[in-house]
Amino acid sequence: MVTLVLLVALALVITIGFFASRATANTAQSYFIGDRSLGPIQTALSASATANTGFVVIGAVGMGYSMGLTSITYSLAWLAGDIVYWFFVAERINRVSRDVGAVTVVDIVEKKGGGRLLSVVISMLIVVMLTIYTSAQFTAAGKVLEGFFHIESFAGVLVGLLVVLAYTLFGGFRASVWTDVLQAIFMFALAFGSLVWVVVSFGGVGVFSEYLGAVGSGYADITGGRSTLNFILFMVGFAFAGFGFNLSQPQVTTRIMACRDAASVGQAKWLYIFSLHSVWISMCFIGMGANGLLAPVADPELALPALAQANFNEFFAAAVLVGMFAAILSSVDSLLISTSSSIAVDILQIKHGTAIYRALVAFVGIAAAVISVYLSATVFQASLLAATILAASIGPVVFISVFNFRRSSTSMLISLIGGLSSALMWRHFALDGIISDSIVGFTVAILLNGLIAPKHSSDGELDGKH
């Protein structure tokens, strides 16, 4: 039953990708950004499904299992960053990308005065970090199938790779978006259905709350044992990480750029915020419940598959598998499209050539799958590393460009290097336990640009150089 349900779901996803390919033209704008045709519901669900990576269905469950109530503070802090971004930045990115005819995030920076060298540097950083991010998602796929079928993790990675390539290669961005919408529905069903089952298994909300308090070792302490000051610093830093994530992650930003107009972006924001964080928080509580319902598990990130197999009937166990796999694939397809677009459009400057785009998608996918075999970090650690590094380096440059701050190609290049270096140093000395390295890098980058940029550098003067 489990195998049959999974195969039916994967066949449906591949079929959607086939039909998407028929609407995709032989241009970068069509293959990588869907001709800017998304409505608000597509934008919201596709962006949230993309953001709800393997980190949420694997990492958040593991965090809830291991950390207890404090695990939800990661989502609550990130929520603050999401609200700031979607209320004050998202619509502006849509307008600016349309005004300059940008296909990628890097395209915005270059056409707003960043220069060719900066574009190549940003693109190379995106390719490296998003490949690591994609590898983390393949690791999650391997863990899911290992947990359900007790097969080698790499076999799960291979299945994930073949499925996602089957629909992404030909349908491009449209296939990614259309399948994301379906996968978002799968994730809702997984999160809320599993959470209800966990609470009922404990005998209701009251008993579940009593269990959390009885675990001990600060399991029900939402601060995680931090002092008031440290807790505030953590919340502010992680909120900034959420803000920077939205600015710097092409797989999310391109959904906003592809929305048909700024008004539709505004309409999408609440659905995005609800769909992302309701699933994230639900997964944390499911992990907490699994801690009490299961015998100790060796890998907390495999708690949900273990819970489903031990307690659910065959049909619902299959539904859990489909929901988890959907969450992972919805991120992988978006990451492959974004990474290959950075290579094709921003580095190689290929504006037409679907065959080349498809070859690059396949190459990036295979490379990420191979790297996942050697990835020693947890899904949570690898995902967070990629997210915070891009937030500290690329995020400030995008922010400067979109809001038309004083800038030059030199000042933005130096700010990127400064933001990246300071974030890496902050992490190297383990100071990210105090406050996120993303806020440190972002702040350093903005200050460097302000100090170095010419006093008079209007948008018109910069754009006139291109």
N, C-alpha and C positions, 0 to 999 in steps of 0.2 A: 504493500500500500504506500509506504513512504517513498519508495523509488518511483512508483507510478505517478503520484501526485507531483513530485519534483519534475519528472519528464514532461508532464502535461504543461506545467507552468513555464518551463524553459522553452517548449515548443511554441507557446503563445507569444513569449517575448521575441523569439526569432522571427515569427510571422509578422509581428509589428515592425520589426526592423526591415523586413523585405518590402513592405508597403511604403515605409519611409524612404527607401532608396528610390522609389519611382517618382518622388517629389523633389529629389535632390539633383541640382544642376551641376555642371562641370566648372564651378567657380568656388573660390575660397569663401566668399560671403554665403553661399548656399550650403557648402559642406561643413563649415565651421561655425556658422552663426544662424543658419536656417532662414536667411533672407529677412531677418528681423520681424518675424511673423507671430511671435508668442502672445497669447492673451494673459490676463492676470492669473487665472487658475493654473494654466500650464507653467507660468513663471514661478509661482509660489511652490507648487508641488514638486516641480523638477528641481528647483534650487534646494528645497528642504530634503528631498530624497538624496541629492548629491552630497549635501552637508552631513546627513545622517549616515555616516560611513560605517565601515566595520568597527570603527572606534566605538560607536554607539551600541551596536548589537553584540559586540564581543567585549570591547574595552569597558563600557559603562556597566555592564553586568558584572564583570570582574571587579571593578571598583566598588560597586555596591556590596558585593559578596565580601570583599576584604576590608573595606573602610567603613561601612555602615552609613549612617545618615549624612555624614559630611560629604559623601560622594555627590549629593544633589547640588551642593554649593558651586560645583564647576558649571553646571547648567545655569544656575541662577545668576552667576557672575557673567557668563557668556551672554545671557539674555539681555543684560544691560547694554553690552556692546552691540548686540544685534539691533536693539531699539534705536540707539543713536545713529547707527549706520543707515537703517532703512528709513528713518524719518528725515535725516539731514543730508545724506550722501547718495543714496541709490538712484533717485530720480535725476539728480544732476549727472551721474555717470551715463545714464541712458541718453540724456540730451546731448552731452558733449560727444559721446561716441557717434551719434547721428550727425552732429554738426561737422565733424572732421572725417566721417566715413571710415571709422576704425572697425576692424574685424576682430582684433584681439586687444587685451589690456595694454600690451606693449605698444601696439599701434597708436593708442591714445597718447602715451608718453612721447613717442617719437614725433607725432604730428603736432604736439603741443610744445615743441622746442627741445626735446630731449637729445636729439642727434643720433646718428647711426651707431656710434660706439656704445653709448648707453643702452640702446635697444638690444644690441648683441649681448652685452653683459647681463642685462635683466633676463633675456631669453635663455641664456645658458644656465643661470641660477634657477629659473623656473623648471627647465628640463631636468636638472639634477634633483631638486627637491621634490618635484611632482613624481618623478620616477621612484624615489624612496617612498613617497606617500602611496603610490600605486602598489609598490611591493608590500607595504603593510596591509593593504586590502586583500592582496592575494594570500598573504599569510593568514588573514582572517578566514578567507574561503577555505583554505586548507584545514584550518582548525574546525570549522563547521562540519565539513564532510568527514573529517577524522572522528569527531565526536559522535556523529550519527551512524557512520558505517564502519568505523574502526579500521579505516584504511590509512596508508601512508599519507602524511600531510601533503607531500608534493603531488600525489594523485589528485587531491582536491584542488590544488593550485592549477593543475593542467586542465581539469574540467572547467574551472572558472574562466581560464584563458580562452579555451575553445568556444565556449558559449558566448562570451562577450564579444569576441572577434566575429562570430557568426552574424551578429546583427549590427555591430558598430561599423565594421569595414564598409558595408555597402550603404547603409542609411545615414552615416555621419551624425551630425548634430541633431537632426530631426529624429533619428532612431533613438538616440540617447534621451531626448526629451520625452518622446511618446512612451517609451518603456519606463522612464522615471515616474511618470504619472501613475502607471499601473503598479510599479514597485512601491510607490508611496502608500497606496491603498493596502498592499500586502503588509507593509510595516505597521500601519495603524492597527490592522487586525491582530498582528503578532503582539504588539506592545500592550494593547488594552485587553485583549483576550487572555494573555498570559498573566497580566497583573490581577485581573478579576479572579482567575483560578487560584493564584497564590493567596490572595486575601481570604477567599472562601475556604481554602484548605486550612488556614489558621483558625477559622471560626469567626471571621469578621474583622473589621477595622480595629476594634478595641483590643482584641486578643493579639493582633499583629503588632499594635503599638506596645503592648505589654512585653511581647517577645523582644522587641528592639531594646527596650530598657533593661531586660534581664540578661542580655548577652554579655554585658560588662566591657571593660577595657575601653570605655568611651565610645562604644558602638553607636549609641543614640545621641552623642554630642555633635551637634551640627557644626561646631567650630573645629572639630578634629583635634582638640587639645591645644589649639593655638591661643596665644594671648589676644586680647582685644585689638591691640595695634597690629599684630601680625595677621590677624584675620581680616582686618580692614585692608591692609596692604595686599593680601592675597586676592580679595574680591576685586579691588581696583585693578590690580595687574591682570587678572584673568578676564575682566570685562574689556580691558584694552586689547587683550589677545583676540577676543571675539570680534571687536571692531576692526582690528588689523587683518584678521582672517578674511573678512568680507571684502576688504580693499585689495588684498594681495593674492587671493586664490582665483585663478582664471576660470576654473571649472564652475565657480559660483557666479563670478562677475559677468561671464558671457551670457548667462541666463538673463541678467538685467539688461545687458546691451542688446540682446535679441528680442526683448519685449517691444511690442509694436509702437508704444509711445510712453512718455513719462507718467501720464495719468494712470495707465494700466499698472505701472510699477507701484504707484501709490496704493492702488487697490489690492495689490498682491501681498502687502507687507504683513497684515495680521494673520492671514492664512499661513504664510511662511513661518512666522514666529510661533504660532500655535502648533503647527505640524512638526516642527523641529524639536521644540522643547518638551512637548507632551510625550513624545516617544523617548527622548533622552531620559527624562525624569522617571518615566515608567520602567525603563530598563534598569535604572539604579535600584528601584524598589524591588524589582524581580530578583536582582542579585542578592539583596538583603534577605528576601524570602527563601531563596535557594540555600542560603547559609543555614537556615533552620530546618529545612525540609530534607536536605541531603546529608549523607555521610560526607566527611571532608573530601574535597576533590583536589587532585594534584595541581591542576591549572584552573584558577578561578575564572579565567576567560572562557572556559568550556562549561561553566555552570548551567547555562540555559539548555544546551543540548542534553546534558546529564539529567536535568530536571524533567525535560520533555519525555525522554526515554523511560525514566523511572516511574513517572506518574500519569502521563497522558495516554489516552487510547491511540491507536495507530493513526487515525485520521488527523487528530489534533497535533500529534508529534510531527506528521508530515507538513501540516500547516506552519508549525514553528520553523521547520527546516526551510520551507519556501520563503517565509518572511525574512529570515536571517540572510539567506542567499540573495534575496532581492535587494536588501539594503546594501550588500557588498557590491553587487553588480552595478547598481545605480551610481555608485561612486567610481567604480573602475571605468565604465564607459565614458563618463564625463572627464576623468583624468586623462584617459588615452587621447580623447579629442583635443583637450587643452594642450597637452604636451606636444602632440604632433603638429598642432597649429603654430606653436612657438617655433618649431623647427622649420616648417614649411613657409609660413608667412613672415615671421620676424627675422629669422636667420637667413634662409635661402631665398626669401622674397618671391615665392612661387604663387602667383595669383590665380592660375588656372592649371588644372591637372589632377583630376580625381584619382587616377591610377597611382600617382605619386603620393597623394594624401593617404590612400589606403595602405600603401606599402609602409609608410611611416607609422601609421597606427599599429600595424602588425609588428614592426620592429620594436617600438616602444613597449608593446604588450609582452613580447617574448623576453626583452631585456628585464623588465620589472619582475616577471615570473621567475626568471633565473636568480635575480638578486634576492627574492623572497626566501629562497632556500638557505641563504647565508645570513639572513637578517636575524640577529640575536636578540634584538629588543622586542618587548611586547608590542602588540598592536597599538595600545595606548601611547607608549613611549615614542614609537616611530611616527605616529600620526601627529602627536603634539610637537615633536621636533620640527617636522616639515612645516607645520602651521605657524609656529612662533618665529622661525627663522625668516620666512617670507613676510610675515607681518612686520618684522623689524627692519627689513631692507627694502622690499618692493613697495610695501604699504605706504611709507612716507613719500616716495617718488610719485606714486599715483595720486595721492592726496594733494601734493604740491601742484601737479599738472591740472587736475580737475578743478581745483579752486583758484587756479590762476595766480598763485603766489609769485613773488619776485623769484626769478630763477634763470639759470643758464644751463647748457648741457654739462659744463664743468662742475657747477655747484651741485647739480643733481647726482652726478656720478660720484662725487666725493661724499655726498650725504648717504648714498647707498652703501658705499664701502664703509663709512663710519658707523652706520646703523648696524650693518652685518657684523663688523668686527666687535663692536661693543656688546652686542647680544651674545656672540660666541664667547667672549671673555667672561661675561656675567654668568653664563652657563658653566664655563670651565671651572670657575671658582665656587660653583654650587650656590650662588647667590639667588638663583631663580626660586629657591625655596622661600625666600623672603618676599620677593615681588617678581612678576613675570619678566623674563628677558625681553619680551616683545615691547613693553612700554619703555624700557631703557633704550633699546635700539631705535625705536620710533622717535623718542625725544631727542636723542643725540643727532639723528638724521635731520630733523626739522631745524634744530639749532645751527648745525653746520651749513645747511642751505641758506639760512637767513644771514649768516656771517659772511659767506662767500659770494652770494648772488649779487650782480650789479644793482646799484640803487635804482636804476631806471631800466626795467626789462619788461615791457608791455607784451601782451599776448600777440599783438600785431607785429611787433619787431621780431619776436621769436619765430612766428609763423612765416615771416617773410624770408627766412633763411632756407625754406624748403620749397 
